[in-house]
């Protein structure tokens, strides 16, 4: 299994000295919606290599947006799951190809390595196929604010572990995600949009809320101690923008449960894009048109 994981890592490494693959020059897929343009986009916790990864929704998002800089804020590839059993459908290949194309066509792509793709940490400081690998980064917004970019797994050791955290990290979470898949297959059969059971339950469990708040406070304290204005992270699969003292805390969410990204406009303003909500709105609009 480890050899397979290393193969995926090598597929990312289209070295500048080598000729780029033919598919890099293939035309862009057409999107039915105009592309939204941002100064910066942050996505994390894609978990390629797992059945819970919403690769199709992510591809739709990447095809519908453009940015000067794209940050991949960790857990892009789930090496932990791949070690237990190989799972890598074509849509996961397409995500890798899409990101490489984005880098090839001029967007700066920075990959902040997380705990699930820790096998890439030894390559921090290198650039593969136009993608910069790093353990963390500092981003300056258009309005001059400095943001620490980190995956966030380092802060698990400074917060009180709740029972829900054990649930998240154990086999039960994987079973919940499998139930999520079957539930959404049934919803698709009835022409209903995607809905995350795991995200719904997590937001309603008291211990999970306590854990998330403790995590956010710990990350914000670290940012304050480093003298930056804010912090962007992932890791806990909870998209959020929150002011904690003098520090602005941003979490870009994930592409397993919530399917969210964090964006910076050209004036420096930041917002969370909920791609599931975009699809729900489009689904509702189609329903209205069909009944007219």
N, C-alpha and C positions, 0 to 999 in steps of 0.2 A: 504493500500500500504506500509506503514511504516513497518508493521509486515513482509511483504514479503521481504523487504530490509534487515531487521534484520535476516531473515532466511538465505539469501545469505551469510551474514557476519558469521553466525554460521557454515555454510557449509565450510567456510575457516578454521574454528577453530577445526582442528583435534588435540586435545590436546596431548602432549607427554605421559601423563599418561594412555591414552586410547589406545586400540589396533587399529592399522591402518586399514583402510578399505581394503577389498580383492583386489579391483582394483589397489591399489598401486603396487602390485606385478605382475600385468599383463605384458606380454612382450611388448617392445617398438614397435610402428608401424614402418614398414619398409619404408625408404625414398629411392627414386630412385637416389638421389645424395649423395655423401659422406658427412658426417657431418663436418662442418667448426668449428674449435676450437678456442676459444678466452679466454683471461684472464677475461674480463668483458664485459657484455652486458647491455645496458640501453634501456628500452622501456617505453613508456608512452601513455596516452590518447587513451586507447583501447576502452573505453566507452561501456563496456559490459552492456546489458540492452537496447541498442538502435539498430534500424534497420540499421544505418549507419556503425556499427562495422563490420570490415572485419575479422571476427573470423577465417574463413577458411584459409585465407592467413597467419594470425598470427600463427595458428596451424602448418602450413607448415614450417614457419620460425623456430618455437620452436623445431620441429622435425628434422630440418636440421642443428641445431647448438648445441654446448656445450660450457659451460663457468664455471669458478671457482666461479664467482659471477654474479648474475642477479639482477639488480635494476629495480623495477617497479616504475616509477617516476610520480605517481599520475594519477587520473582520469581513474583508471582501471575499476571500476564499476561506472556507471552513475546513482547515487541516485536521481539526480534532475529529470531525465526522468522517472525513475521507480515510483516516487511518483505520476506522472501524469497518468501513465498507465503501467500495467505490461507487459513486453516483455522479454522473456528469453528462446530462442530456445536451442536445444540440443548442438549446436556448442559452445554456451557460457558456458555451463556446462563443455564441453570438454576442454576449455581454462583453467578453474579453476582447473580441474583435472590434466592437463598437468603441470601447475605451481607447484601444490602440489607434483607431481611425481618428478619434477626437484629438489625440496627441499629435498624430501625423499632420493634421490639418491646421495646426497652429495654436491650439489651446494648451496652456501650461497645465499638466496633470501631475499632482503630488499625491503619492500613496503613503499615508501615515499607517504604519503597520500596527495591527491589533494583537490580541492574545490568540485568536483562532487562526490567524495567518502568521504566527510567530516564526514559522520556518523561514520567513523572508527578512527577519530582523538582522541577520548577519550581512545583508546586502544594503543596509541603510547607508546613504551617502552616494550610492550608485544610481545611474539612470539607465533604464532598460526600455528600449523601444520608444523613447521620448517620455517615459514615465519616471519621475523622481521618487525614489524610496527614502523615507525618513522615519525616525521614531516620533518626532513632533516638529512643529514649525511655528513661526510667528507670521501672522498675516496683518498687513496694514490696509484698513478700509479706505474707501474713497474720501471719507470725511476725517481721515487722520487717526483713527483709533487703532490700537494694537491689540490683536487677539491671539491668544495661545491656542494652537490646534493640537489636540491630543486625543487618542482613542478613548481613554478613561479607565482602562482595566487596572492601572496602577493604583487607583483609589479604592479598590475593593478592600484593601487591607486596612484602611483607616475609617471604615464605617462599620456599624453594628449589623452583622448578618441576621436577616430576618428569615422566618420559615419559608417565605415565598421565594427568597433567593435560592435556597436549596432546591425548591421545586423547579425554578428556572434552569438551574444548572444540571439537573438530573434527567433520568430517562423519562420521567413524567412529562417534562416539557416537550420532548420529542413526540410522545404519544399524543399530547394536546395538539401539536402542529399537524400530526397525521389526521386527527379528527377534523382539524381545520380544512385540510385538503378535501376530505370526503364531503364535508358540509358544503363547501363551495362548488364541488362538482354537482351536487344536488341543486344548489341555487342557480348554477349555470343552466341546468336542465329546464328550470322554470323561468329562464331568461331574467334572472336577478343579478345585480352587480356583486362584486367581491365584498365579503364582510369578514373581519377577523374576530373569531371567538376568543383566541388567547389574549388579544389586546383588550377586548371587552371585559374579560374576567380580571385581568391584571389591574385595571383602573378601579375595580370595585373591591379589591382585597386590601384591608387596612394595613397589614404588614408590608405589602408591596409599596403602598403610598409612603409609609415611614422610611423604607429603604431608599426610595427614589429621592426623598427630601434630604436625607443624610448624605447621599452620594453627591447631590447637587451642591450642598453646602461645602463639602470637602473639596470638590473641584474648584469652586469659586474662591475658597481660602488660598489654594495653591496659586491661582492666577493673581490674587491680590498681593501675595508675598513676592511674586516675580515682577510686580510693578506694571502689569499690562491692564488694559481697560476691560477685557472680557476673555471668555474662553469658549471654544467650540469643541464638542466631543460627541461621542456616540455611546456604544457599549450597553446601555440599559434599555434600549429599544423604546424610549419615551421622548418624543419630540417636544421641545419646550423652549420658550424664550422667557427668561425670568431675571429680574434685577435683584441681586443679593448684595446688600450694602452698596459699595462703590463699583462692584463688578457685575457685568452683564453676562449671564450664563445662557449659552445656546446649546441645544442638543438637536442634531439633525434627524433623529429617529432611526428608522431601519426599513429594510425591504423584505422582511419576513412577516411582520404583523401590520404595521401602520402604513408602509409605503409612502414615506415622507422625505423631503429634502429641505435643506436650508439654503436660501438664496440671498445674495447682496445685489441691490440695484446700483446703477451708475452714480447715484447720489450718496451711496453708503448705507442706505436704509436696508434693513434685514427683515425677512419674513420666512415662515415655514410654508412650503408648498405641500399640500395634502393631495397626492395623486389619486388616492381612492375617492376623495371627495370630487375631484375633477371628473372621474369616470361616473360617479353616481349622478352628478349634475347632467352630464351628457346623456346618460341612460334615461333620466327623467324627462329631458327635452325630447328625446326620440319618442318616448311614450306619449307625450302631449301631441307631437306631430302626427303620430299614427292614429290618434283618436279624433283628430280634426277632419 
